[in-house]
Amino acid sequence: MEKRKLSFWEIWNMSFGFLGIQMGFALQNANASRILQIFGADVHHLSWFWIIAPLMGLIVQPIIGHYSDNTWGRFGRRKPFFLVGAILASVGLILMPQADIFIAILPALWVGAGMLMIMDASFNIAMEPFRALVGDNLRTDQRTLGFSVQTALIGFGAVLGSWLPYVLANWFGISNQAEAGSIPLNLILSFIIGAVILVASILVTLFTTKEYSPDELANFEDEIAHQNVVLEEAEVKESRLIDILEDFKKMPDTMRQLSWVQFFSWFGLFGMWVFTTPAIAQHTYGLAINDHSSAEFQSAGDWVGVIFGVYNLVSALFAFTLPYIAKQIGRKKTHSISLVIGGIGLISMYFMPNKESLIFSMICVGIAWASILAMPYAILAGSIQPKKMGVYMGIFNFFIVIPQIINALIGGLLVKYLYNDHAIFALVTSGVSFLIAAALVYKVKDVDDVVQK
């Protein structure tokens, strides 16, 4: 028995929920530092607030992966997690920029940080089963396409989220100014719109996608499944949360090798997300490091959303070329070259003379981002036992969140003590980190490539 070959639009609908998830992520990534600074966070402490995001991924994703692997009911295997995560994330999106309404109970800064935590935990609840669903439903020869389509939808959603505050302010005349300590109306409305689209896009996937039952997955004549089906059936019957530790010890060699690539890729990404707003406000707009209430700062924040939208748009478009490029030169070389281009883009931000020239930098970053979201997962999926797809995708997230936690702990200290309060050097460091990741790709064994050869 073989998995059915899915049409392009079936693959598209299967991953459509990622559009809403990434729209929410983009709103967070482009604006969380700005919101926290408005509520009173010092730029040197920003990365400490952002530590919430990777911690939630570290805790939530393996657990959700484990339970989604071993859950089957009338609503399916992965689908219940999509819906719960989407609803909770939408609550966080609506309340984070309006944290000051709770000021009678707690300081707005702490409420905002709490909403950031809820959002991140919820995004992770929804996101991990989506990645596992691609591995569940697609044949080996469609996995690169599947993760590339997923990357494209991530890109489109991120463009919407990144550009929305700028569009509302500059096209619809909604104010991007507010009293000190308050969030501009264009940001508040953007987060509300993001919450609505998040839930709606998840519902598209829920109503259009069929999941294979555990029995169907067990019967597929996949080489790895055939070798491990008896063992896996026994494991499902005796499934315990402690099994995650055993799975971690038994992770495939390919996952271990990819872990270092992921470490330096995501160390660089985290630095970009946290410090781009203060870096651009200071280095490009000429503002003081602690200026977070002026009209120029709000304009800098809106422009960061625009250039983040650029890298996500490039990512969405470039994702469609990834299957073709990978077929010609291999997935490893594709990923390595993409990371080099992204590293050059981040480093170039230091040398750009004006805000418009930063678009070039973000075009380069978009190429790397497309590959980061697709190639490692496409390489990894071929080395994983089918019934362990969810838990291993969750464990793989360790190598995404650990570098972010490390950057969160030291990033602000580096800016203050090593970079002499010049946040732009945090972005240069991110670029160097990408280049290191590019070199490490060549140590990875791509199982599918070996099989096909």
N, C-alpha and C positions, 0 to 999 in steps of 0.2 A: 504493500500500500504506500502511496506517495502523496505528499501534500499537493493540493490543487494550486496550479499557477494562477496568481491573482492578476487582474487587469490593473492598469495604471490608476484608474479612478478608485478601485477597491483599496489599493495601497494608500492613495490620497486620503480617502475617508477614514481609513484605519488610524491615520496619524493626525487627523484634522484637529483633534483636541489640543495638540501641541501648539497650534496657533494662539489659542487663548492663554495657555500656560506661559508661553514665552512673551506674550504681550504684557502679562503681569510681571514677569521677571524683568523685562526691559524698563517698565515704569519704575521698578525698584532700583535696578542697576544705575539708571541715569539720574535718579532723583533722591535716593535714600540719603546720600551724603549731604545733599543740599537741604533736605527737610530736617535732618538731625542737626545741621549747623544752625538753621533758623531757630530751632528749639533750644539752642544753647550749647551744642557739642563743640569742643575745641578740635581743631583740625588734627592735632597730634593724637587725639583719642578716637578718631573716626574708625580706624581699623579695629579697635577694641569692640565698638558697637557692631561692626560687621562680622565679628567672630560668631555671632548668633547663626548666620547663614550656614557656614560649613559644619558647625556643631549639629544643627538640625539634620543635615544630610548624613552625617556620620552615624547618628543615632537612629534616624527614621528609615533610611533606605534599605539597609539589610533586613530590618525587621519586617518592613512591608514586603520586600522581595520574598522572604521566607514564607510569610503567611499567604501571599498571593500564589506562590507555587503550590501550596497545600490547601487551597480553598476552592471549592466548587459548589455552586448552588444555582438556584433558578435564574439569578442575574449574571451568572458566568464566573470566571476565574479572576480576571483583572479589572473588569468593569466597575464593580462596587467601589474599588479604591479610587478610580478616576473621579467618580461622582462626589464622594465624601471629601476628597482633597480639594476639588474645585469649589465646593460650597464654603469650606473653611477658609480657603485662600481669598475668596471674594470678600469675606468679612474683614480680613486683614487689610485688603486693598482699600476698602471704603473707609476704615477707621484710622489708618496710619496718618494720612495728612490732616485728619481732623482730631488728632490726639489732644489738642488744647481744650476740647469740650469736656475733658475729664480732669481739668486742672484743679478742681475743688477736691479731688481724691488723691491724685498723684501729679508730680511735675510732668508737663507735656513730653519732655525728653524721654522719660522712663516709659510712659505709655506708648510713645512712638517706637521705642526699641522693642517693647513687648509685642506690638502689632507686627513689627519686622520679624520677630521670632515666629509668630503664628503663621504669617505668610510663607516663610521658608519651610516650616514643617509641613504645611499643607501642599506647597508646590512639590515637595519631595514625595508626599503620599500619592499625588497624582502622576508624577513624572516617571518614577521607576517602573511601575507596571506598563507604561506605554512602551518603554524600551524593550521590556520582556515580551510584550505582545508582538513586536516585529519579529523577534526571534522565534516565537511560537508559531506564527502564521505563515512565514515565508520560507520557501525552499532556499537552499544554499546559493543557487544561481540568481536569486532575486534579493539577497540581503543587502548588497551594496546599493541597489536601487532603493530598497526600503528605507535604509538609514539616510540616504541622500534626499529622498522625498521628505522625510521627517525633518532633516536639516533645512530644507527649503521652507517648510511651514514654520519652523522656528524662526527663520529669518524674516518672513513676511509678518509674523506676529510681533517680532521685536521692532520692526520698522514702524508699525502702527503705534506701539507703546512708546517708542523713543521720540517720534515726531509729534505725537498728539498734543503735549503742552505748548509747543511752538506754534502748531497749526491753530489751536484754539485762541492763542494770544494774537497772532499776526494775521490770520485769515478771518477770524470771527470776532475779533475785538474784545475778547474776554480778558480781563485784567490779569497781568502777571506781577502786579505790585500788591503789597499788603503792609499792614502795620508791623513794626518790629515784633518778632515772636509769633507771627501768624503766617499761615501758608497761603500763597496767592490762589485766587479762585480757579485759574486755568489748571493748576496742579490738582486741586481737589476734584474738579469735574473729570479730569483725565483718569484718575484712579477709579472713580465710580464707573465710567464707561468701560474701563479695563475689566472690572469685576463682572459686568453684564456679559461682555464678549467671552470671557473665560468660561462661564457656565454654559453659554449657548454653544460654543465650539465643542465642549466635552459631550454635550447631548447629541451632536451630529455623529460622533464616533460611537456612542452608546447605541444609537438606533440603526446604524448602517453596517456594523461590523459583527461578524459571527466569530466566536471563539471555538477552537477545537477542545473537545472534552479530554480529560486525562486518559481515558481508554483509547481515544483516537490518536493522541500523541504517542502512546505506548506502541501502537501498531505500525507507525511509519517506519519504512525500511531505510532509515538513516543509519549509517554505519555506527555512529557513536551510540545512538539509541539502542541498536541491536545488541551491542556489547554490554550495555549497562541496564537494560530494562528490568531484569529480574531483581538486581540489587536495588534499583530505584523504587520499585513497587514496595519492597520491604521497608525502605527508608520512609516512604510516605505514610505507611501504616504506623510506624514508630516515631513519627515526626515530633521533634522537640526543638524548642528555641535554641538549646545548647548546641544543636547540630551546626549552627552558623559557625561556631569556632572550629569544628571539624572540617567544614567546607573551606574555611579560610586556610587551614593547614594543607589541604589537598588541592589548592587552586592550580590550574594548568600553568605550565611554564610560560606560555604566551602571555598570560595575565601578569605574571611576575615581571616579565621583560617590559610590558607596556606600562607597568606601574611607574617606572622612572620617567618615561615620556610624559605620562599624565602629570606627574609631580611638577615638573618644570613648566609644562603648558599652563596648568591652573594656578601656579604661583604667580606667573606673569599676568594672567587674566584678572586675578583678584586685585593685584596692584593697580591695574588699569581702571577697574570698576570703582575702587575706593577713592583714588587720588586724581582722576581726570578733572573733576569739577574744580577742586582747589588749585590744581596745577595750571589749568587753562585760565582761570580767573586771575591768577598771579602772573604767570609767564607770558600770556598772550594779551590779557586785558590790562595788565599793569596794576592790579589791585593789591592791597595789603593782604598778608596771609590770614588775618583774622577778620577781614571784611566779609560779612555774610548777610548784610541787611540793605545794602545800597541797590539802586536800580541797575547799576552795571553788573553787580553780582547775579541778579536775577536774569539778566540778559545772557551772561556767561553760562548760567545753568541751563537756559533754554537752548543755547548753541551746542552745549555738550549733548543734549538730547538729539539735536539734528545730526551731529557727526556720528553718534552712536547708531542712529538710524541708517546712516550711510554704510557703516560696516555690516550691519545686519541685512540691508538690502543686497549688498554685494555677496554676502554669504548665501542668501536665498537663491540668487541667480547662479553663482558659481557651483552650488550644490548639484545642479542639474548636469554639469559637465564632469563631475567627479567620477561617475561610473565609466564614462568613456576614457578619461585620462588614466584611471586606475587599470583599465583593461589594456591600455597601450604600454604603460611603464611600471605597473604594479602598485599595490596599495601603499607599500612602505615608502617608495620613492615619492609618490604623490603627496603623502603626508609630510615627509621631510622637507620637500621644496616649499610646500604651503607654509610651514612653520618658519622657514627662513624669510620668506616674503613678509610674514606678519611681524617678525622680529625687526626687520629693517623699517617697517612702518612705524612701530612704536618708538624706536630710537630716533627716527626722523622728526618726531614731534618737537624735540628740543631745538631743531634748526629752522623750523617753519616761521616765516616772517609775519604772518597774519592769520586770522581765524579761518579764512577761506582755504588757505593752503593745507590746513589740517585735514581737509577732505581726502587728499592724496594718501595721507598717513592711514586714514581709516579704511580706504579701499584695500590697502595691503593687509590690514588687520582682518578685514572681512574674508579674505581668501583663507587665512589661517583658521579663522573661527569656523568656516564651513567644514574644513577638514577635521578640526578637533571634534566637532559634533558628529561626524560620520565615520571616518576611517578607523579610529581605535575600536569602535563598537562592531564595525563590519569585520575587522580582523579577529576580535575577541569571540564573536558569536560562533565561529567555526571550530573553536576549541572547547566549547562548553557542552556538557550533557544536556539534552533538551529539557528534562524535567528539573534541572537545576538552573535553568535560564534566569529565573527571577532572582534567586538568592545570589547568584554570581554577578548579575548586573548590579545588585545592591552592594555586594562586597567590593566590586570594582569602583564604586563610588568613594570608598575609603581613599583611593589614590587621587581623587578630585578634592576631597574636603581637607585632608591632612595638610597639603601645601597651603591651602587657604588659611587654615588655623595658624600655621607657622607665620605666614605673612601678616595675619591679623595681629599677632603678638609682637612682631618686631617692626612692622611697616611704619607705624607712627614714630617709633624711636629712631629709625633710620632717617626719616625726614627731619626730625628735630636735631639729632646729634651728628649724623654723618653728612647729610645734605644741607645742613645749615638753613633749615626752613624753606628750601626750594623743592616743592613737591614734584616739579617736572622730572627730577632725577629718579623718582619712584617709577615713572613711566619708562625711562631709559633702562632701568634695572629689569623691568618686565620684558623689554625687547631682548636683552641679553639672555634672559631665562628661556625665551622661545628658541633662540639659537642653540642653546644647550639641548633642549628637547629634540630639535631637528637632528642633531648628531646621534642621539641615543636611539632614534627610530631604527637605525641599521642593525641594532642588536636583537631586534624582535623577529621571532619566527612566525610567519603567517601560515597557519595550517592549511587553509583553503588553497593558497598558492602552491604549496607543496603537493597537495592532492591533485590539483589540476595539471601540474607538470608531470 
